[in-house]
Amino acid sequence: MHSAAAPVNSDLDPFSPEFRADPFEPYTRLREAAAPIVWLNKYSIWAVSRYQAVRAVLDDWRRFSNAGGGGLANYFLEKPWRRPSLILEVDPPEHQRTRRVLMQALSAHRLQQVRVTFEAQADALIDEAIERGALDAIPDLVQRFPLTVFPDAVGMRREDRSPMLAYGAMVFGGFGPVTPWYQDLMKQADAVSAWIMERCQRQALSADGIGAAIYAHADAGDIEEGEATLLVRSLLSAGVDTTIDSIGLCLRCLAEHPEQWAVLRDNPGMARRAFEEATRFDSSSQSLFRTTLEDVDFQGVQLKKHQKVLVLIGAAGRDPAKWPQPDRFDIQRRVTASQIGYGAGVHSCVAQMMARLEGEVFFAALARKVQDIELVGPAVLRLQPGLRGLSSLPIRFTRKTI
Ligand code: OVV
């Protein structure tokens, strides 16, 4: 006679400033724990961190649901702060219907059409940055690129778009715990949400953008008009901060690894691979959530129905069981086929080809124009819950001659 072993548990707090300042050491401890899934005492949630276990959870949408919400909040038990996303926070079969619409709106043909304007914008911003001398690359360069090209491609009008960043902070901060910081942030929620929802309406969008392509599916009867509005909201929620932070972190990787920068600078055609490696090594999306739909036996560990599971894709990207020398940033590494930075399974990032296009275009332009990247001050990470990203990256570029 014996009872099941007590689950492995941990006091680590993945939302604490200490953890967020350096998640990679605690990731190692979690991966090396004696079980493939670990109970986090502070939040009463499970966490997976090994590559194989992360893939197993993400590939198992029948038991690990998205309908319980994209963050720590459990929508099976509590009311969401905004209407749940029609793509992120639903399961198949509903999910396929909305996913198909976004897939078509973000088609390869569309990406090919926008590439030249992305390139022109990257060229102009990088030229300006080189001319300025020392600058804070986050506000003065990196933020401006996705904040220009992505809403332009969606078909939003040109105006001060900073409410998009405020909204993104709420959406991604809202995936973490309710703290005084979060409650303070949410004081602007009504005003910022109203600003966003206005821009998601059909009449606010140009006739030839990604937004209009989504509304065309409403005209075709594939989705309701109101669903089109919410799918545009998904683009505005997930489409700007994610790439800003990933491009910012990739830029820091290159600045801190001059030998890798030299390889890229001499081969601008490697820009896509450099961004791909940064998306493994240090990406804006470090974690996501699933919620169990039933009691689950996960590789011998017993989970109960409606429990939250933190899926640490950032830890999976550093798993030595999957990646040789995982803590080396190496732009020659072949990452794409096993990339986990965009998630995996039915919910893997629907706009990942757009994200890759932005990264490729940005770093190819940088490689063509810049000789040296000099860090002129300390890089500063945001330590509040939300995406991983930099608030500051003081840098000086020197222009390539010939
Ligand atoms: C992947 C993601 C992140 C944040 C928001 C959404 C999706 C959304 O669909 O609203």
Boltz pocket constraint, residues with backbone or C-beta under 6 A from the ligand:
constraints:
  - pocket:
      binder: B
      contacts: [[A, 85], [A, 86], [A, 87], [A, 88], [A, 89], [A, 171], [A, 230], [A, 233], [A, 234], [A, 235], [A, 237], [A, 238]]
      max_distance: 6.0
